[in-house]
Amino acid sequence: MFEWIHAMPIWSAKVGAVILFCGVILFTWTLPRQFIYLGAPDGALWRDLRLWATLLVAFQIVIYFIF
């Protein structure tokens, strides 16, 4: 039933994972600013969770490209 998946090259799985990671980044940037800073005492740039999520996911993408 799933024999076709064994015929796919390994790079296609890496491309699929990177596409999913990019989807996560796009999703985080669609979140409203009020939700991101909910409970924060100020709107400092380092408190923006979208930036932190983007950095962490970008790090994961680099790991996928290396390995």
PDBQT receptor file of N, H, CA, C and O in Angstrom, charges set to zero:
ATOM      1  N   MET A   1       0.819  -1.200   0.000  1.00  0.00    +0.000 N 
ATOM      2  CA  MET A   1       0.000   0.000   0.000  1.00  0.00    +0.000 C 
ATOM      3  C   MET A   1       0.863   1.264   0.000  1.00  0.00    +0.000 C 
ATOM      4  O   MET A   1       0.566   2.227  -0.706  1.00  0.00    +0.000 OA
ATOM      5  N   PHE A   2       1.928   1.250   0.796  1.00  0.00    +0.000 N 
ATOM      6  H   PHE A   2       2.170   0.468   1.369  1.00  0.00    +0.000 HD
ATOM      7  CA  PHE A   2       2.788   2.424   0.880  1.00  0.00    +0.000 C 
ATOM      8  C   PHE A   2       4.169   2.157   0.289  1.00  0.00    +0.000 C 
ATOM      9  O   PHE A   2       5.165   2.715   0.751  1.00  0.00    +0.000 OA
ATOM     10  N   GLU A   3       4.227   1.325  -0.707  1.00  0.00    +0.000 N 
ATOM     11  H   GLU A   3       3.418   0.872  -1.082  1.00  0.00    +0.000 HD
ATOM     12  CA  GLU A   3       5.510   1.016  -1.324  1.00  0.00    +0.000 C 
ATOM     13  C   GLU A   3       6.126   2.229  -2.022  1.00  0.00    +0.000 C 
ATOM     14  O   GLU A   3       7.346   2.338  -2.148  1.00  0.00    +0.000 OA
ATOM     15  N   TRP A   4       5.257   3.136  -2.472  1.00  0.00    +0.000 N 
ATOM     16  H   TRP A   4       4.266   3.047  -2.370  1.00  0.00    +0.000 HD
ATOM     17  CA  TRP A   4       5.743   4.315  -3.187  1.00  0.00    +0.000 C 
ATOM     18  C   TRP A   4       6.616   5.194  -2.291  1.00  0.00    +0.000 C 
ATOM     19  O   TRP A   4       7.507   5.892  -2.772  1.00  0.00    +0.000 OA
ATOM     20  N   ILE A   5       6.353   5.151  -0.999  1.00  0.00    +0.000 N 
ATOM     21  H   ILE A   5       5.629   4.583  -0.608  1.00  0.00    +0.000 HD
ATOM     22  CA  ILE A   5       7.127   6.012  -0.096  1.00  0.00    +0.000 C 
ATOM     23  C   ILE A   5       8.573   5.513   0.030  1.00  0.00    +0.000 C 
ATOM     24  O   ILE A   5       9.481   6.309   0.272  1.00  0.00    +0.000 OA
ATOM     25  N   HIS A   6       8.787   4.226  -0.130  1.00  0.00    +0.000 N 
ATOM     26  H   HIS A   6       8.050   3.580  -0.327  1.00  0.00    +0.000 HD
ATOM     27  CA  HIS A   6      10.141   3.683  -0.075  1.00  0.00    +0.000 C 
ATOM     28  C   HIS A   6      10.935   4.010  -1.330  1.00  0.00    +0.000 C 
ATOM     29  O   HIS A   6      12.166   3.991  -1.321  1.00  0.00    +0.000 OA
ATOM     30  N   ALA A   7      10.220   4.311  -2.413  1.00  0.00    +0.000 N 
ATOM     31  H   ALA A   7       9.220   4.327  -2.420  1.00  0.00    +0.000 HD
ATOM     32  CA  ALA A   7      10.887   4.651  -3.670  1.00  0.00    +0.000 C 
ATOM     33  C   ALA A   7      11.305   6.120  -3.725  1.00  0.00    +0.000 C 
ATOM     34  O   ALA A   7      12.066   6.513  -4.610  1.00  0.00    +0.000 OA
ATOM     35  N   MET A   8      10.818   6.927  -2.795  1.00  0.00    +0.000 N 
ATOM     36  H   MET A   8      10.200   6.608  -2.077  1.00  0.00    +0.000 HD
ATOM     37  CA  MET A   8      11.140   8.358  -2.794  1.00  0.00    +0.000 C 
ATOM     38  C   MET A   8      12.553   8.579  -2.268  1.00  0.00    +0.000 C 
ATOM     39  O   MET A   8      12.985   7.888  -1.345  1.00  0.00    +0.000 OA
ATOM     40  N   PRO A   9      13.277   9.538  -2.847  1.00  0.00    +0.000 N 
ATOM     41  CA  PRO A   9      14.622   9.835  -2.330  1.00  0.00    +0.000 C 
ATOM     42  C   PRO A   9      14.542  10.540  -0.976  1.00  0.00    +0.000 C 
ATOM     43  O   PRO A   9      13.532  11.163  -0.650  1.00  0.00    +0.000 OA
ATOM     44  N   ILE A  10      15.603  10.435  -0.203  1.00  0.00    +0.000 N 
ATOM     45  H   ILE A  10      16.423   9.928  -0.468  1.00  0.00    +0.000 HD
ATOM     46  CA  ILE A  10      15.623  11.007   1.144  1.00  0.00    +0.000 C 
ATOM     47  C   ILE A  10      15.528  12.532   1.120  1.00  0.00    +0.000 C 
ATOM     48  O   ILE A  10      15.016  13.137   2.062  1.00  0.00    +0.000 OA
ATOM     49  N   TRP A  11      16.016  13.150   0.056  1.00  0.00    +0.000 N 
ATOM     50  H   TRP A  11      16.431  12.659  -0.710  1.00  0.00    +0.000 HD
ATOM     51  CA  TRP A  11      15.963  14.615  -0.008  1.00  0.00    +0.000 C 
ATOM     52  C   TRP A  11      14.523  15.109  -0.075  1.00  0.00    +0.000 C 
ATOM     53  O   TRP A  11      14.245  16.237   0.331  1.00  0.00    +0.000 OA
ATOM     54  N   SER A  12      13.609  14.298  -0.573  1.00  0.00    +0.000 N 
ATOM     55  H   SER A  12      13.834  13.381  -0.903  1.00  0.00    +0.000 HD
ATOM     56  CA  SER A  12      12.213  14.737  -0.635  1.00  0.00    +0.000 C 
ATOM     57  C   SER A  12      11.615  14.840   0.770  1.00  0.00    +0.000 C 
ATOM     58  O   SER A  12      10.772  15.701   1.021  1.00  0.00    +0.000 OA
ATOM     59  N   ALA A  13      12.039  13.980   1.676  1.00  0.00    +0.000 N 
ATOM     60  H   ALA A  13      12.724  13.280   1.472  1.00  0.00    +0.000 HD
ATOM     61  CA  ALA A  13      11.581  14.076   3.064  1.00  0.00    +0.000 C 
ATOM     62  C   ALA A  13      12.134  15.334   3.713  1.00  0.00    +0.000 C 
ATOM     63  O   ALA A  13      11.442  15.993   4.490  1.00  0.00    +0.000 OA
ATOM     64  N   LYS A  14      13.372  15.666   3.398  1.00  0.00    +0.000 N 
ATOM     65  H   LYS A  14      13.934  15.131   2.767  1.00  0.00    +0.000 HD
ATOM     66  CA  LYS A  14      13.965  16.890   3.945  1.00  0.00    +0.000 C 
ATOM     67  C   LYS A  14      13.232  18.127   3.425  1.00  0.00    +0.000 C 
ATOM     68  O   LYS A  14      12.970  19.065   4.178  1.00  0.00    +0.000 OA
ATOM     69  N   VAL A  15      12.909  18.121   2.142  1.00  0.00    +0.000 N 
ATOM     70  H   VAL A  15      13.122  17.359   1.530  1.00  0.00    +0.000 HD
ATOM     71  CA  VAL A  15      12.170  19.245   1.565  1.00  0.00    +0.000 C 
ATOM     72  C   VAL A  15      10.798  19.365   2.218  1.00  0.00    +0.000 C 
ATOM     73  O   VAL A  15      10.346  20.469   2.521  1.00  0.00    +0.000 OA
ATOM     74  N   GLY A  16      10.138  18.236   2.432  1.00  0.00    +0.000 N 
ATOM     75  H   GLY A  16      10.505  17.339   2.186  1.00  0.00    +0.000 HD
ATOM     76  CA  GLY A  16       8.833  18.254   3.097  1.00  0.00    +0.000 C 
ATOM     77  C   GLY A  16       8.914  18.809   4.510  1.00  0.00    +0.000 C 
ATOM     78  O   GLY A  16       8.051  19.578   4.930  1.00  0.00    +0.000 OA
ATOM     79  N   ALA A  17       9.942  18.422   5.237  1.00  0.00    +0.000 N 
ATOM     80  H   ALA A  17      10.643  17.797   4.896  1.00  0.00    +0.000 HD
ATOM     81  CA  ALA A  17      10.113  18.920   6.606  1.00  0.00    +0.000 C 
ATOM     82  C   ALA A  17      10.370  20.425   6.608  1.00  0.00    +0.000 C 
ATOM     83  O   ALA A  17       9.826  21.143   7.447  1.00  0.00    +0.000 OA
ATOM     84  N   VAL A  18      11.188  20.905   5.685  1.00  0.00    +0.000 N 
ATOM     85  H   VAL A  18      11.630  20.322   5.003  1.00  0.00    +0.000 HD
ATOM     86  CA  VAL A  18      11.479  22.341   5.609  1.00  0.00    +0.000 C 
ATOM     87  C   VAL A  18      10.218  23.116   5.239  1.00  0.00    +0.000 C 
ATOM     88  O   VAL A  18       9.997  24.213   5.751  1.00  0.00    +0.000 OA
ATOM     89  N   ILE A  19       9.398  22.567   4.366  1.00  0.00    +0.000 N 
ATOM     90  H   ILE A  19       9.578  21.675   3.950  1.00  0.00    +0.000 HD
ATOM     91  CA  ILE A  19       8.133  23.229   4.003  1.00  0.00    +0.000 C 
ATOM     92  C   ILE A  19       7.221  23.314   5.223  1.00  0.00    +0.000 C 
ATOM     93  O   ILE A  19       6.581  24.341   5.444  1.00  0.00    +0.000 OA
ATOM     94  N   LEU A  20       7.157  22.253   6.011  1.00  0.00    +0.000 N 
ATOM     95  H   LEU A  20       7.677  21.419   5.831  1.00  0.00    +0.000 HD
ATOM     96  CA  LEU A  20       6.355  22.291   7.233  1.00  0.00    +0.000 C 
ATOM     97  C   LEU A  20       6.901  23.319   8.225  1.00  0.00    +0.000 C 
ATOM     98  O   LEU A  20       6.132  24.053   8.845  1.00  0.00    +0.000 OA
ATOM     99  N   PHE A  21       8.216  23.371   8.374  1.00  0.00    +0.000 N 
ATOM    100  H   PHE A  21       8.841  22.775   7.870  1.00  0.00    +0.000 HD
ATOM    101  CA  PHE A  21       8.811  24.371   9.264  1.00  0.00    +0.000 C 
ATOM    102  C   PHE A  21       8.486  25.788   8.800  1.00  0.00    +0.000 C 
ATOM    103  O   PHE A  21       8.194  26.659   9.620  1.00  0.00    +0.000 OA
ATOM    104  N   CYS A  22       8.534  26.020   7.502  1.00  0.00    +0.000 N 
ATOM    105  H   CYS A  22       8.771  25.313   6.836  1.00  0.00    +0.000 HD
ATOM    106  CA  CYS A  22       8.193  27.351   6.980  1.00  0.00    +0.000 C 
ATOM    107  C   CYS A  22       6.723  27.667   7.226  1.00  0.00    +0.000 C 
ATOM    108  O   CYS A  22       6.361  28.821   7.452  1.00  0.00    +0.000 OA
ATOM    109  N   GLY A  23       5.883  26.647   7.184  1.00  0.00    +0.000 N 
ATOM    110  H   GLY A  23       6.177  25.709   7.000  1.00  0.00    +0.000 HD
ATOM    111  CA  GLY A  23       4.474  26.840   7.512  1.00  0.00    +0.000 C 
ATOM    112  C   GLY A  23       4.290  27.263   8.961  1.00  0.00    +0.000 C 
ATOM    113  O   GLY A  23       3.445  28.105   9.265  1.00  0.00    +0.000 OA
ATOM    114  N   VAL A  24       5.084  26.679   9.855  1.00  0.00    +0.000 N 
ATOM    115  H   VAL A  24       5.771  25.995   9.608  1.00  0.00    +0.000 HD
ATOM    116  CA  VAL A  24       5.023  27.062  11.269  1.00  0.00    +0.000 C 
ATOM    117  C   VAL A  24       5.451  28.517  11.436  1.00  0.00    +0.000 C 
ATOM    118  O   VAL A  24       4.834  29.265  12.195  1.00  0.00    +0.000 OA
ATOM    119  N   ILE A  25       6.493  28.915  10.738  1.00  0.00    +0.000 N 
ATOM    120  H   ILE A  25       6.995  28.308  10.122  1.00  0.00    +0.000 HD
ATOM    121  CA  ILE A  25       6.951  30.316  10.819  1.00  0.00    +0.000 C 
ATOM    122  C   ILE A  25       5.861  31.256  10.317  1.00  0.00    +0.000 C 
ATOM    123  O   ILE A  25       5.582  32.274  10.950  1.00  0.00    +0.000 OA
ATOM    124  N   LEU A  26       5.249  30.927   9.198  1.00  0.00    +0.000 N 
ATOM    125  H   LEU A  26       5.475  30.100   8.684  1.00  0.00    +0.000 HD
ATOM    126  CA  LEU A  26       4.174  31.774   8.663  1.00  0.00    +0.000 C 
ATOM    127  C   LEU A  26       2.995  31.843   9.624  1.00  0.00    +0.000 C 
ATOM    128  O   LEU A  26       2.394  32.904   9.796  1.00  0.00    +0.000 OA
ATOM    129  N   PHE A  27       2.665  30.733  10.242  1.00  0.00    +0.000 N 
ATOM    130  H   PHE A  27       3.153  29.872  10.102  1.00  0.00    +0.000 HD
ATOM    131  CA  PHE A  27       1.568  30.736  11.204  1.00  0.00    +0.000 C 
ATOM    132  C   PHE A  27       1.855  31.646  12.391  1.00  0.00    +0.000 C 
ATOM    133  O   PHE A  27       0.978  32.389  12.832  1.00  0.00    +0.000 OA
ATOM    134  N   THR A  28       3.075  31.590  12.910  1.00  0.00    +0.000 N 
ATOM    135  H   THR A  28       3.787  30.987  12.552  1.00  0.00    +0.000 HD
ATOM    136  CA  THR A  28       3.395  32.430  14.072  1.00  0.00    +0.000 C 
ATOM    137  C   THR A  28       3.314  33.910  13.732  1.00  0.00    +0.000 C 
ATOM    138  O   THR A  28       2.951  34.716  14.588  1.00  0.00    +0.000 OA
ATOM    139  N   TRP A  29       3.646  34.286  12.497  1.00  0.00    +0.000 N 
ATOM    140  H   TRP A  29       3.942  33.632  11.801  1.00  0.00    +0.000 HD
ATOM    141  CA  TRP A  29       3.591  35.694  12.129  1.00  0.00    +0.000 C 
ATOM    142  C   TRP A  29       2.181  36.169  11.812  1.00  0.00    +0.000 C 
ATOM    143  O   TRP A  29       1.968  37.365  11.611  1.00  0.00    +0.000 OA
ATOM    144  N   THR A  30       1.201  35.245  11.764  1.00  0.00    +0.000 N 
ATOM    145  H   THR A  30       1.375  34.274  11.928  1.00  0.00    +0.000 HD
ATOM    146  CA  THR A  30      -0.186  35.670  11.582  1.00  0.00    +0.000 C 
ATOM    147  C   THR A  30      -0.882  35.918  12.912  1.00  0.00    +0.000 C 
ATOM    148  O   THR A  30      -1.993  36.447  12.937  1.00  0.00    +0.000 OA
ATOM    149  N   LEU A  31      -0.245  35.543  14.019  1.00  0.00    +0.000 N 
ATOM    150  H   LEU A  31       0.658  35.113  13.999  1.00  0.00    +0.000 HD
ATOM    151  CA  LEU A  31      -0.838  35.766  15.333  1.00  0.00    +0.000 C 
ATOM    152  C   LEU A  31      -0.899  37.258  15.631  1.00  0.00    +0.000 C 
ATOM    153  O   LEU A  31       0.035  37.994  15.311  1.00  0.00    +0.000 OA
ATOM    154  N   PRO A  32      -1.991  37.709  16.240  1.00  0.00    +0.000 N 
ATOM    155  CA  PRO A  32      -2.107  39.144  16.544  1.00  0.00    +0.000 C 
ATOM    156  C   PRO A  32      -1.093  39.598  17.582  1.00  0.00    +0.000 C 
ATOM    157  O   PRO A  32      -0.695  38.840  18.467  1.00  0.00    +0.000 OA
ATOM    158  N   ARG A  33      -0.691  40.842  17.452  1.00  0.00    +0.000 N 
ATOM    159  H   ARG A  33      -1.014  41.458  16.733  1.00  0.00    +0.000 HD
ATOM    160  CA  ARG A  33       0.316  41.426  18.355  1.00  0.00    +0.000 C 
ATOM    161  C   ARG A  33      -0.157  41.410  19.815  1.00  0.00    +0.000 C 
ATOM    162  O   ARG A  33       0.657  41.213  20.718  1.00  0.00    +0.000 OA
ATOM    163  N   GLN A  34      -1.433  41.608  20.055  1.00  0.00    +0.000 N 
ATOM    164  H   GLN A  34      -2.094  41.768  19.322  1.00  0.00    +0.000 HD
ATOM    165  CA  GLN A  34      -1.965  41.598  21.419  1.00  0.00    +0.000 C 
ATOM    166  C   GLN A  34      -1.796  40.219  22.061  1.00  0.00    +0.000 C 
ATOM    167  O   GLN A  34      -1.541  40.119  23.261  1.00  0.00    +0.000 OA
ATOM    168  N   PHE A  35      -1.939  39.164  21.268  1.00  0.00    +0.000 N 
ATOM    169  H   PHE A  35      -2.146  39.245  20.294  1.00  0.00    +0.000 HD
ATOM    170  CA  PHE A  35      -1.761  37.815  21.784  1.00  0.00    +0.000 C 
ATOM    171  C   PHE A  35      -0.302  37.533  22.103  1.00  0.00    +0.000 C 
ATOM    172  O   PHE A  35       0.003  36.852  23.082  1.00  0.00    +0.000 OA
ATOM    173  N   ILE A  36       0.588  38.046  21.291  1.00  0.00    +0.000 N 
ATOM    174  H   ILE A  36       0.340  38.599  20.495  1.00  0.00    +0.000 HD
ATOM    175  CA  ILE A  36       2.024  37.811  21.487  1.00  0.00    +0.000 C 
ATOM    176  C   ILE A  36       2.503  38.453  22.787  1.00  0.00    +0.000 C 
ATOM    177  O   ILE A  36       3.281  37.854  23.529  1.00  0.00    +0.000 OA
ATOM    178  N   TYR A  37       2.045  39.656  23.056  1.00  0.00    +0.000 N 
ATOM    179  H   TYR A  37       1.413  40.143  22.453  1.00  0.00    +0.000 HD
ATOM    180  CA  TYR A  37       2.503  40.392  24.238  1.00  0.00    +0.000 C 
ATOM    181  C   TYR A  37       1.557  40.252  25.427  1.00  0.00    +0.000 C 
ATOM    182  O   TYR A  37       1.628  41.041  26.369  1.00  0.00    +0.000 OA
ATOM    183  N   LEU A  38       0.672  39.254  25.393  1.00  0.00    +0.000 N 
ATOM    184  H   LEU A  38       0.614  38.613  24.628  1.00  0.00    +0.000 HD
ATOM    185  CA  LEU A  38      -0.280  39.042  26.471  1.00  0.00    +0.000 C 
ATOM    186  C   LEU A  38       0.455  38.756  27.781  1.00  0.00    +0.000 C 
ATOM    187  O   LEU A  38       1.213  37.790  27.872  1.00  0.00    +0.000 OA
ATOM    188  N   GLY A  39       0.236  39.579  28.773  1.00  0.00    +0.000 N 
ATOM    189  H   GLY A  39      -0.380  40.364  28.699  1.00  0.00    +0.000 HD
ATOM    190  CA  GLY A  39       0.874  39.404  30.073  1.00  0.00    +0.000 C 
ATOM    191  C   GLY A  39       2.253  40.021  30.189  1.00  0.00    +0.000 C 
ATOM    192  O   GLY A  39       2.840  40.003  31.271  1.00  0.00    +0.000 OA
ATOM    193  N   ALA A  40       2.787  40.568  29.109  1.00  0.00    +0.000 N 
ATOM    194  H   ALA A  40       2.310  40.584  28.230  1.00  0.00    +0.000 HD
ATOM    195  CA  ALA A  40       4.116  41.196  29.157  1.00  0.00    +0.000 C 
ATOM    196  C   ALA A  40       3.982  42.618  29.702  1.00  0.00    +0.000 C 
ATOM    197  O   ALA A  40       3.035  43.325  29.358  1.00  0.00    +0.000 OA
ATOM    198  N   PRO A  41       4.914  43.037  30.541  1.00  0.00    +0.000 N 
ATOM    199  CA  PRO A  41       4.817  44.388  31.101  1.00  0.00    +0.000 C 
ATOM    200  C   PRO A  41       5.080  45.488  30.068  1.00  0.00    +0.000 C 
ATOM    201  O   PRO A  41       4.643  46.625  30.248  1.00  0.00    +0.000 OA
ATOM    202  N   ASP A  42       5.784  45.157  29.001  1.00  0.00    +0.000 N 
ATOM    203  H   ASP A  42       6.139  44.234  28.855  1.00  0.00    +0.000 HD
ATOM    204  CA  ASP A  42       6.033  46.161  27.964  1.00  0.00    +0.000 C 
ATOM    205  C   ASP A  42       6.114  45.457  26.603  1.00  0.00    +0.000 C 
ATOM    206  O   ASP A  42       6.087  44.229  26.518  1.00  0.00    +0.000 OA
ATOM    207  N   GLY A  43       6.212  46.251  25.566  1.00  0.00    +0.000 N 
ATOM    208  H   GLY A  43       6.234  47.249  25.636  1.00  0.00    +0.000 HD
ATOM    209  CA  GLY A  43       6.279  45.697  24.217  1.00  0.00    +0.000 C 
ATOM    210  C   GLY A  43       7.687  45.669  23.669  1.00  0.00    +0.000 C 
ATOM    211  O   GLY A  43       7.908  45.965  22.495  1.00  0.00    +0.000 OA
ATOM    212  N   ALA A  44       8.641  45.316  24.513  1.00  0.00    +0.000 N 
ATOM    213  H   ALA A  44       8.462  45.076  25.467  1.00  0.00    +0.000 HD
ATOM    214  CA  ALA A  44      10.034  45.269  24.081  1.00  0.00    +0.000 C 
ATOM    215  C   ALA A  44      10.207  44.217  22.986  1.00  0.00    +0.000 C 
ATOM    216  O   ALA A  44       9.510  43.203  22.962  1.00  0.00    +0.000 OA
ATOM    217  N   LEU A  45      11.137  44.479  22.095  1.00  0.00    +0.000 N 
ATOM    218  H   LEU A  45      11.703  45.303  22.114  1.00  0.00    +0.000 HD
ATOM    219  CA  LEU A  45      11.360  43.595  20.958  1.00  0.00    +0.000 C 
ATOM    220  C   LEU A  45      11.790  42.195  21.387  1.00  0.00    +0.000 C 
ATOM    221  O   LEU A  45      11.425  41.214  20.739  1.00  0.00    +0.000 OA
ATOM    222  N   TRP A  46      12.554  42.090  22.460  1.00  0.00    +0.000 N 
ATOM    223  H   TRP A  46      12.850  42.887  22.986  1.00  0.00    +0.000 HD
ATOM    224  CA  TRP A  46      13.031  40.775  22.883  1.00  0.00    +0.000 C 
ATOM    225  C   TRP A  46      11.912  39.923  23.472  1.00  0.00    +0.000 C 
ATOM    226  O   TRP A  46      12.095  38.721  23.664  1.00  0.00    +0.000 OA
ATOM    227  N   ARG A  47      10.752  40.524  23.764  1.00  0.00    +0.000 N 
ATOM    228  H   ARG A  47      10.604  41.500  23.608  1.00  0.00    +0.000 HD
ATOM    229  CA  ARG A  47       9.607  39.775  24.273  1.00  0.00    +0.000 C 
ATOM    230  C   ARG A  47       8.696  39.250  23.165  1.00  0.00    +0.000 C 
ATOM    231  O   ARG A  47       7.723  38.546  23.436  1.00  0.00    +0.000 OA
ATOM    232  N   ASP A  48       9.012  39.592  21.928  1.00  0.00    +0.000 N 
ATOM    233  H   ASP A  48       9.802  40.164  21.708  1.00  0.00    +0.000 HD
ATOM    234  CA  ASP A  48       8.198  39.152  20.799  1.00  0.00    +0.000 C 
ATOM    235  C   ASP A  48       8.435  37.661  20.548  1.00  0.00    +0.000 C 
ATOM    236  O   ASP A  48       9.493  37.267  20.060  1.00  0.00    +0.000 OA
ATOM    237  N   LEU A  49       7.449  36.848  20.884  1.00  0.00    +0.000 N 
ATOM    238  H   LEU A  49       6.589  37.169  21.280  1.00  0.00    +0.000 HD
ATOM    239  CA  LEU A  49       7.586  35.406  20.757  1.00  0.00    +0.000 C 
ATOM    240  C   LEU A  49       7.707  34.962  19.307  1.00  0.00    +0.000 C 
ATOM    241  O   LEU A  49       8.235  33.885  19.032  1.00  0.00    +0.000 OA
ATOM    242  N   ARG A  50       7.226  35.774  18.380  1.00  0.00    +0.000 N 
ATOM    243  H   ARG A  50       6.797  36.650  18.603  1.00  0.00    +0.000 HD
ATOM    244  CA  ARG A  50       7.350  35.425  16.962  1.00  0.00    +0.000 C 
ATOM    245  C   ARG A  50       8.810  35.412  16.539  1.00  0.00    +0.000 C 
ATOM    246  O   ARG A  50       9.221  34.561  15.750  1.00  0.00    +0.000 OA
ATOM    247  N   LEU A  51       9.591  36.344  17.055  1.00  0.00    +0.000 N 
ATOM    248  H   LEU A  51       9.258  37.035  17.696  1.00  0.00    +0.000 HD
ATOM    249  CA  LEU A  51      11.018  36.362  16.731  1.00  0.00    +0.000 C 
ATOM    250  C   LEU A  51      11.730  35.134  17.281  1.00  0.00    +0.000 C 
ATOM    251  O   LEU A  51      12.545  34.519  16.593  1.00  0.00    +0.000 OA
ATOM    252  N   TRP A  52      11.420  34.781  18.522  1.00  0.00    +0.000 N 
ATOM    253  H   TRP A  52      10.758  35.280  19.082  1.00  0.00    +0.000 HD
ATOM    254  CA  TRP A  52      12.052  33.618  19.130  1.00  0.00    +0.000 C 
ATOM    255  C   TRP A  52      11.662  32.338  18.396  1.00  0.00    +0.000 C 
ATOM    256  O   TRP A  52      12.503  31.470  18.161  1.00  0.00    +0.000 OA
ATOM    257  N   ALA A  53      10.392  32.225  18.038  1.00  0.00    +0.000 N 
ATOM    258  H   ALA A  53       9.709  32.930  18.229  1.00  0.00    +0.000 HD
ATOM    259  CA  ALA A  53       9.948  31.038  17.304  1.00  0.00    +0.000 C 
ATOM    260  C   ALA A  53      10.622  30.960  15.941  1.00  0.00    +0.000 C 
ATOM    261  O   ALA A  53      11.007  29.879  15.495  1.00  0.00    +0.000 OA
ATOM    262  N   THR A  54      10.765  32.104  15.280  1.00  0.00    +0.000 N 
ATOM    263  H   THR A  54      10.452  32.982  15.642  1.00  0.00    +0.000 HD
ATOM    264  CA  THR A  54      11.419  32.124  13.978  1.00  0.00    +0.000 C 
ATOM    265  C   THR A  54      12.880  31.710  14.096  1.00  0.00    +0.000 C 
ATOM    266  O   THR A  54      13.377  30.943  13.272  1.00  0.00    +0.000 OA
ATOM    267  N   LEU A  55      13.565  32.208  15.108  1.00  0.00    +0.000 N 
ATOM    268  H   LEU A  55      13.162  32.831  15.778  1.00  0.00    +0.000 HD
ATOM    269  CA  LEU A  55      14.967  31.831  15.305  1.00  0.00    +0.000 C 
ATOM    270  C   LEU A  55      15.125  30.340  15.587  1.00  0.00    +0.000 C 
ATOM    271  O   LEU A  55      16.022  29.693  15.047  1.00  0.00    +0.000 OA
ATOM    272  N   LEU A  56      14.255  29.802  16.431  1.00  0.00    +0.000 N 
ATOM    273  H   LEU A  56      13.527  30.328  16.869  1.00  0.00    +0.000 HD
ATOM    274  CA  LEU A  56      14.359  28.380  16.760  1.00  0.00    +0.000 C 
ATOM    275  C   LEU A  56      14.041  27.491  15.563  1.00  0.00    +0.000 C 
ATOM    276  O   LEU A  56      14.716  26.487  15.335  1.00  0.00    +0.000 OA
ATOM    277  N   VAL A  57      13.023  27.855  14.805  1.00  0.00    +0.000 N 
ATOM    278  H   VAL A  57      12.475  28.671  14.990  1.00  0.00    +0.000 HD
ATOM    279  CA  VAL A  57      12.665  27.050  13.634  1.00  0.00    +0.000 C 
ATOM    280  C   VAL A  57      13.733  27.197  12.550  1.00  0.00    +0.000 C 
ATOM    281  O   VAL A  57      14.035  26.232  11.847  1.00  0.00    +0.000 OA
ATOM    282  N   ALA A  58      14.304  28.384  12.407  1.00  0.00    +0.000 N 
ATOM    283  H   ALA A  58      14.059  29.168  12.977  1.00  0.00    +0.000 HD
ATOM    284  CA  ALA A  58      15.390  28.561  11.433  1.00  0.00    +0.000 C 
ATOM    285  C   ALA A  58      16.585  27.689  11.825  1.00  0.00    +0.000 C 
ATOM    286  O   ALA A  58      17.254  27.133  10.955  1.00  0.00    +0.000 OA
ATOM    287  N   PHE A  59      16.852  27.568  13.107  1.00  0.00    +0.000 N 
ATOM    288  H   PHE A  59      16.308  28.020  13.814  1.00  0.00    +0.000 HD
ATOM    289  CA  PHE A  59      17.922  26.689  13.574  1.00  0.00    +0.000 C 
ATOM    290  C   PHE A  59      17.608  25.235  13.212  1.00  0.00    +0.000 C 
ATOM    291  O   PHE A  59      18.500  24.495  12.797  1.00  0.00    +0.000 OA
ATOM    292  N   GLN A  60      16.359  24.828  13.364  1.00  0.00    +0.000 N 
ATOM    293  H   GLN A  60      15.635  25.429  13.701  1.00  0.00    +0.000 HD
ATOM    294  CA  GLN A  60      15.964  23.469  12.977  1.00  0.00    +0.000 C 
ATOM    295  C   GLN A  60      16.148  23.249  11.481  1.00  0.00    +0.000 C 
ATOM    296  O   GLN A  60      16.591  22.180  11.059  1.00  0.00    +0.000 OA
ATOM    297  N   ILE A  61      15.811  24.252  10.680  1.00  0.00    +0.000 N 
ATOM    298  H   ILE A  61      15.451  25.120  11.022  1.00  0.00    +0.000 HD
ATOM    299  CA  ILE A  61      15.984  24.139   9.230  1.00  0.00    +0.000 C 
ATOM    300  C   ILE A  61      17.456  23.965   8.884  1.00  0.00    +0.000 C 
ATOM    301  O   ILE A  61      17.795  23.162   8.014  1.00  0.00    +0.000 OA
ATOM    302  N   VAL A  62      18.329  24.701   9.548  1.00  0.00    +0.000 N 
ATOM    303  H   VAL A  62      18.054  25.352  10.255  1.00  0.00    +0.000 HD
ATOM    304  CA  VAL A  62      19.777  24.554   9.302  1.00  0.00    +0.000 C 
ATOM    305  C   VAL A  62      20.229  23.144   9.664  1.00  0.00    +0.000 C 
ATOM    306  O   VAL A  62      21.029  22.544   8.946  1.00  0.00    +0.000 OA
ATOM    307  N   ILE A  63      19.727  22.617  10.763  1.00  0.00    +0.000 N 
ATOM    308  H   ILE A  63      19.077  23.104  11.346  1.00  0.00    +0.000 HD
ATOM    309  CA  ILE A  63      20.082  21.244  11.142  1.00  0.00    +0.000 C 
ATOM    310  C   ILE A  63      19.624  20.263  10.075  1.00  0.00    +0.000 C 
ATOM    311  O   ILE A  63      20.354  19.325   9.754  1.00  0.00    +0.000 OA
ATOM    312  N   TYR A  64      18.453  20.451   9.529  1.00  0.00    +0.000 N 
ATOM    313  H   TYR A  64      17.860  21.213   9.790  1.00  0.00    +0.000 HD
ATOM    314  CA  TYR A  64      17.962  19.546   8.488  1.00  0.00    +0.000 C 
ATOM    315  C   TYR A  64      18.818  19.641   7.234  1.00  0.00    +0.000 C 
ATOM    316  O   TYR A  64      19.040  18.634   6.561  1.00  0.00    +0.000 OA
ATOM    317  N   PHE A  65      19.301  20.835   6.910  1.00  0.00    +0.000 N 
ATOM    318  H   PHE A  65      19.120  21.653   7.457  1.00  0.00    +0.000 HD
ATOM    319  CA  PHE A  65      20.149  20.973   5.738  1.00  0.00    +0.000 C 
ATOM    320  C   PHE A  65      21.516  20.320   5.941  1.00  0.00    +0.000 C 
ATOM    321  O   PHE A  65      22.087  19.778   4.995  1.00  0.00    +0.000 OA
ATOM    322  N   ILE A  66      22.044  20.365   7.163  1.00  0.00    +0.000 N 
ATOM    323  H   ILE A  66      21.581  20.805   7.932  1.00  0.00    +0.000 HD
ATOM    324  CA  ILE A  66      23.360  19.803   7.446  1.00  0.00    +0.000 C 
ATOM    325  C   ILE A  66      23.296  18.282   7.494  1.00  0.00    +0.000 C 
ATOM    326  O   ILE A  66      24.137  17.597   6.912  1.00  0.00    +0.000 OA
ATOM    327  N   PHE A  67      22.288  17.758   8.193  1.00  0.00    +0.000 N 
ATOM    328  H   PHE A  67      21.605  18.314   8.666  1.00  0.00    +0.000 HD
ATOM    329  CA  PHE A  67      22.213  16.307   8.375  1.00  0.00    +0.000 C 
ATOM    330  C   PHE A  67      21.180  15.720   7.464  1.00  0.00    +0.000 C 
ATOM    331  O   PHE A  67      20.968  14.507   7.470  1.00  0.00    +0.000 OA
TER     332      PHE A  67
